[in-house]
Amino acid sequence: MVIDFHTHTILSDGLLLLSEIVRRAEVRSYRAIGLTDHVDFSNIQRAVEETVRGCSRLNALGGPAAIPGIEITHVPPDLIPEIITLGRKLGARLVIVHGETMVEPVRPGTNRAAIMGGVDILAHPGLVSDDDCRLARERGAHFELSARKGHSLSNGHVARQALKFGIPLVVNSDAHSPDDLLTPDLWRNVGLGAGLNADEWSQVEQNSLALLKRMGF
């Protein structure tokens, strides 16, 4: 079983149609896949509407749950709460914010704005601070351990911070191409490679199932 809340299609910078990435995920034993293309105010309406429509048709036929979502990316921090609200209003069931990864020039303050805005998952939050961790715990945000090259460099720090402050962790692929999708073993090993023990990994699985249930899947 894999529950992966973070993938991309041709609606942003991914290589696959929604139907194809869901089918490839099914072959890799996915239970659920989040379709979370990059958005800002310029493309959010089209991305959400098309993703919701595609997921709805596929979910009617069974297979892995296809979750319509967004990844808010490089939006100025002052605008992040507004665009989170807009995404949910348009029909996104899952809202991720592109956190302060070490390998991109994400604006400082993005992590905090995402947490304050009520994000579901803060993706690859980089060297996330103690203050932002305390806030994340209060607000119920999840932190992502990323399988993606570059973004994964801070996984050890993110895992330690999440465990220290009691923040729920999830493991996501951030898939842009077929080879990026996870297998059950790789999904688990990303967590173990970040320093989690077996019991802590079991909690990641429970976090993923609980978040899936919260979204209605």
N, C-alpha and C positions, 0 to 999 in steps of 0.2 A: 504493500500500500504506500502511495505517495500522496501527500496533500501539499500542493505547490501554489501559493497565492500570487505569484509574480512572473508573468510572461508577456511577450510582445508579439504582435502580428504585423501584417503589412499596413495596418492603419497608422502605425508610426514607423519604427525602424527595424521591425522584425522581418523575417524572410518568408513566413508562411501565412496563408489564409487561416482564418479562425477555424474552419472545419478541419484543415489539415493538422494544425497543432494539437487540436483536441483528439483527433484520431491517433496521432503519434504518441500522445500522452496515454491513451488507453492501452496501447501496446506495451508501454513501460509500467503498467500496473498502477496508474494514477487512480485515486478515488475522486479527486477534485482538482481543478485547474483554474486559477484566476487569470482572466484576460485583462491585462492592465496596461494598455498602451499609454505612451507619454502624451500628456496634455498640458496646455496652458489655456488662456482665454481665447486664443485664435482658433482652436480646433475641438474644444471640449464637447460642444453640442453634437457635432457629427460623429465623433469617436464613441460617445456614450450611446447615442441612438443606434448606431450600426452594431455595436457590441451587444447591446441588450437584445436586439432583433436576432442576431446570429445565435446567441446563447439560448434564447427561448426556443428556437426551432430545434436545436440539438438536444436540449434537455427533455423535450417531449418524446424523444426516441430512446432514452436511456443512455447508458455509458457513464463515463466520469462526469460529475457535476461541473458544468461550465459556468463560472461565476463572472458576471459582467462587472468590470471594475475600471479603474484609472490609476495611472501613476502621475501625479502632479510634479512637474519637472522644471527646475530652474525658474520657478515663479518667485518674484520678490517676496520676502517674508511678510511684509505688511498686507499682501493680497492673498496669502495662503488660506486663512480662515474663510474668506469670501468664496474662493473657488472650491474648497471642500464642500461648503453648503450648496453651491451650484451643482456640483457633481452628483450629490445625493438627490437633489431635486429633479435632475434629469433622469435618474434611474440607476445610477451606479450602486451596486450592492456592496462593493469593496473599494475603499479609498486608501491608496498608498501615497506617501510623499517621498520623493527622491531626496534622501537625507544627505548629510554633509560628508560624503565619501572623501577619502584621502586623495583620490585620483582625478577629481574634477573640481572646477572652480565654483562650487556651490556657495551661495551667499551665506556668510555667518548669520546665525539667527534662524536659519531654515528649520533646524530640528525643533527648536522651541515653538516656532509659529505653527508647525505641523501638530505638535502635541496639544497646544492651546486650542487649535481648531478642531480637535476631536478626530484625528486620523485613526484608522484601524491599525495600520502597520507603518512604522517608520523604517524605510528601506535603507540598508547599508549606512547607518548613522555615523560612521567614522569614529573619531575620538570623542564620543559623546560625554558630556560633562556630568558631574555629580548632581548639579542643580537641575539639569534637564532630566536626569534619571528620576529624581524625586518627583518631578512634575508628571513624568510619564506614568509612574506608579499611581499617582492620585487620579489621573485622567483615564487610565485603563488602556493606554496605547501598548501595542506589541512592538518588539524590536526584531529585526530580521538578521539572521546569519545568512550570508550570501554565498552561493556557489559560483558566482561570476568572478572571473579573473580581474584583479585590481580591486574591486569592491570588497573582496574577501580578505584583504590585507589586515583589516581591523577586526576580524571576527573574534579573535581572542580577547581583545579589549571589550568588545560589545558583550560577549558572553559573561565575562567577569562582572561587568557593571550590572547586567540584568540579574545575575544571581545575587549580587550584593544588595540590590534595591528591590528585589521581588517583582521584576518586570517580566511578563510572559514572552518567551522566545518562540519564533517559528523559523524554519529553514526553507528558503526559496531558491529557485534556479536563476531568476532574472533571464530566462531563456529568450534569445533572439533568433536562434537557428535550431534545426532538429537535434544536432549533437549536444546542445545545451540542456536538453531535458534530462531529468534525473531518473535513476533507477532506485528501487527501495534501498539497496545497499549504499549507494552514493548519498542519498538523502540523509541516511543515518550517519554516514561517515563525515559529512560536513559538520554535523553537530559534535561528533567525537573529536574531530580534528581541531575544533575551536576550544577544546578542553573540557567538554562535558563528560561526566561519567554515565554509566548505564542508567542509573535512576534519573539523572537530570535529562537524559535523552527521552526517557519514557514520559517525562513531564512535557517535553516539546511535542510529542505525539498527542498528548491530552490537550495541550493548548490549541493545537491545530484543529482537532475535532470539535472543541468547544467554540472556536471562532467560526468554524463551518456551520455549526448548529445556530449560532447567533445570527448568521446571515440567512438562515432559512433553508439550508441544504442538508 
